[in-house]
């Protein structure tokens, strides 16, 4: 049965909604509400939470309260509280605010890197090397998220060897403790996912590997299952399915945390997540961001979340019974 029977296999669900989700929202979510959201996600059992990003408030005003949020959340043992940092100053701010992990970002695509970060890939790598050098003495883990690992909306396919070459530079030269392969605009498909993960695992079996999928073209869950089948066990997802890269054309929607957890739990995987608590956090989002969310679980409930019978159900049944044909003589 393979991937359809999890048999208790541990899958680590990592939440990016407070950063990747809220960064694209026009409405500013109040600081105390951001803190409450992160606390609710901690209580739900997520393995890692990307709390915020230490970026220019002019670039992403929605996250201008990064220091306060990261300092004032309630931290649970065993949960990793991560922050995205684009440069040395961002890393300094994140370390001062007690981030457990620095998440560094660049793109496997030269065009996307220039459009998103205003730098060539080589320039980005040089800047990230300085950040990593700052994080190591501070005892802060360094993860590198490689955008457009499965395709670029402006270049098309990104060769697997190009992705692996950049992974090598980050792992072997920069000293990254983890790598996230990002499907920034939902271009990934299962055979491609399986092949890239297999190639990565063959070269770096001990490096922490995360997959970050988008559901832009409805392929999110299929790609998660293909990744598990290829040996992956860590996945980014966003509560409510909110978010998407603001600098990538067509980049709607991260995979939805509660949808992935719901599906994997039905297959017998151990996600460590309390689905009811996670869904409750998702249901609070529309009031915070001012619009509906993609999550189907928030709308429909879990598979066995049953509904009341109609108030006049007994009358309906009696009328139905009264219409039964008389027994044959």
Residue, then its C-alpha position, 0 to 999 in steps of 0.5 A: x500500500x506504500x504511501x497510503x498507509x502511514x503506519x504511525x510514521x512521524x511527519x513533521x508539520x511546520x507552520x508558515x502562516x504567521x509569516x508567509x501568510x500574513x505578509x501579503x495581507x493588506x489589513x494589518x493584523x494587530x500585534x496581540x492577535x499575531x501573538x495569540x495566533x502563534x500561541x494557538x499554533x504552538x498549542x496545536x502541536x506544530x513542530x516548527x513555526x515561522x513566526x515573522x520576518x525581519x525585513x524593512x517595514x517599508x517593504x512588508x509593513x504587515x510584519x513591522x512588529x517582528x521584534x515584539x511578536x517574537x519576544x512576547x509569544x509563549x514558547x513551548x518546549x520542543x517547538x522551534x520558533x523561526x524567523x525569516x531574515x534577508x540580510x545581516x541587519x535582519x539577522x541581528x534583530x532576529x538573534x536579539x529577539x531570541x529566534x531559534x532559527x534563522x531562515x535565509x532565502x534566495x532563489x534557484x532562478x536568477x530571474x526570480x532572485x533579481x525580481x524578488x531580492x534585487x540581487x544576482x544569486x551570487x550576490x545573495x549567496x555572499x550576503x547569506x554567508x555573512x548571516x550564517x557566520x553571525x548565527x553560528x557563534x550565537x548558537x542559532x540554527x540556519x536554514x536556507x529556503x531555495x525558492x523556485x526549486x521546481x520551476x520559475x514563473x518567468x524562466x520555466x523549468x529550473x534544472x535539477x542540477x542547478x538546484x542541487x548545486x545551490x544546495x551544495x553551496x549552502x550545505x558544504x560552504x555556508x554550513x546550513x543545518x537545513x534546506x527547504x526546497x520551495x515550490x514558489x508558484x505551484x509548478x511542482x508535479x509528483x515525478x519531479x518531486x520524487x526525483x529531486x528528493x531522491x537526488x538530494x537524499x543520496x548526496x546529503x542523507x543527514x541534512x534536514x530537508x523540508x518541502x514547501x509546496x503551494x497549491x496554486x494548481x491543485x497539486x499540493x497534496x499529491x506532491x506531499x504524498x510523492x515527497x513522503x514516498x521519496x523519503x521526505x518527512x518535513x513540510x511547510x504549510x500555512x494555516x487556512x491556506x493563506x499566503x503566497x509570494x508577493x513577488x512571483x506572478x501567479x503565486x496563490x496559496x500555500x498548501x493548507x496546514x489543516x487540510x494536509x494534517x487531516x489527509x495524513x492522519x486519515x492515512x495513518x501518519x503521526x503528525x503530532x498535531x491536534x486537528x481540532x485546535x489547528x482548525x479553530x485557529x484557522x476559523x479565526x483568520x477571516x475576522x483578522x484579515x478581512x476576507x475568506x480563506x481557502x481552507x476546505x476543512x475550516x468550511x466543511x469540517x473533518x470527515x467525521x464531523x457530523x451534523x444534526x438531523x433536521x428538527x422535524x426528522x422524526x416527522x419525516x420518518x413517520x410520513x415515509x413509513x406511512x407511505x410504505x406499500x402494504x405487504x403482498x398477500 
